[in-house]
Amino acid sequence: EHVPQPAALLAEVWRIVAPGGRVVVATPDLGSAGARLLGRRWFHRKGEHIVYFSRRSLRWALGHAGFGGIRLCRGSKTVTLAYLASHFRTYRLFPVTPVLRLLDRCLPRRLLRQRFRLPSGEIVAYAHKPRSGAIPG
């Protein structure tokens, strides 16, 4: 999502990966619930993100570049309430920011540092270059 021509980048990745080699791509998921719900206020909408992918478009881009065995997973992150409060002070979102600010003030530090997993709104794609290494058509 950080390059203006992701197809050209995937073609270069395909070129340099050895036959049978594997690639992993992680990118925000334009089709995620958060993206659909928050629209322009989605926290993955940032200036450095030039192109956005859905699960369908990422699968297509990898296949078009010649990769096979494509497996897509939903990304997740391990976070703390303290981290989330800090994140949403920077990327304000009502009503999330005020709720987290309140929790940050009221909860004991040990609870604020407790780790838990959350969906990240990202796609993680696993794929491989066929052993034959034939150039994609």
Secondary structure, 3 states (H helix, E strand, C coil): CCCCCHHHHHHHHHHHCCCCCEEEEEEEECCCHHHHHHHHHCCCCCCCCCCCECHHHHHHHHHHCCCEEEEEEEEEEEECHHHHHHHHHHCCCCCHHHHHHHHHHHCCHHHHCCCEEEEEEEEEEEEECCCCCCCCC
